[in-house]
Amino acid sequence: MPDDPLTDEPESMVSTDPVSDLQRERDDYHDRWMRKTAEFDNYRKRVERERREQADQKVTDLLLELLPVVDDFDRALTMDAGEGGVAYRKGIELIHAKLNDLLRRHGVRPIESLGADFDPNVHQAVIHESSPEHREGEVIGELARGYTLGERLLRPAMVKVAKP
């Protein structure tokens, strides 16, 4: 006679009591469920750890790309601006362009605010100022530029808004 497929025991060793057979089957299913639960928990932990490691690596990569810009600023600050003021300004402009290019390559975009209508989703109104030559709610000044990363807002623009 064939072996019992649930217990892998020869039929001579299988009990004839249906209750004990059902208990053994229940125990087997419970054991399998517990193992699958543990496997899934380990999988979840591994994926979370890998996600954190990838995020940490991205931050490290960005910081390594920013360090040459910081070095350029350090060199610019050690120069005497009095003698070569034009050259000094040109150097700072080059560093600024380099930093903006780096941010652009990583998907960071500035928010164009001046002349736009105030949008609380991307602007933070810091000052309201009466201005007859501007329409109500128009952004007339930018105190700090806002930035987006793709479609996500990194920092709202701090703006001055016209009021009637």
Stockholm file with secondary structure:
# STOCKHOLM 1.0

chainA/1-164         MPDDPLTDEPESMVSTDPVSDLQRERDDYHDRWMRKTAEFDNYRKRVERERREQADQKVTDLLLELLPVVDDFDRALTMDAGEGGVAYRKGIELIHAKLNDLLRRHGVRPIESLGADFDPNVHQAVIHESSPEHREGEVIGELARGYTLGERLLRPAMVKVAKP
#=GR chainA/1-164 SS CCCBTTTTBCGGGSCSCHHHHHHHHHHHHHHHHHHHHHHHHHHHHHHHHHHHHHHHHHHHHHHHHHHHHHHHHHHHHHSCTTTTHHHHHHHHHHHHHHHHHHHHHTTEEECCCTTSBCCTTTEEEEEEEECTTSCTTBEEEEEECCEEETTEEEECEEEEEEEC
#=GC SS_cons         CCCBTTTTBCGGGSCSCHHHHHHHHHHHHHHHHHHHHHHHHHHHHHHHHHHHHHHHHHHHHHHHHHHHHHHHHHHHHHSCTTTTHHHHHHHHHHHHHHHHHHHHHTTEEECCCTTSBCCTTTEEEEEEEECTTSCTTBEEEEEECCEEETTEEEECEEEEEEEC
//
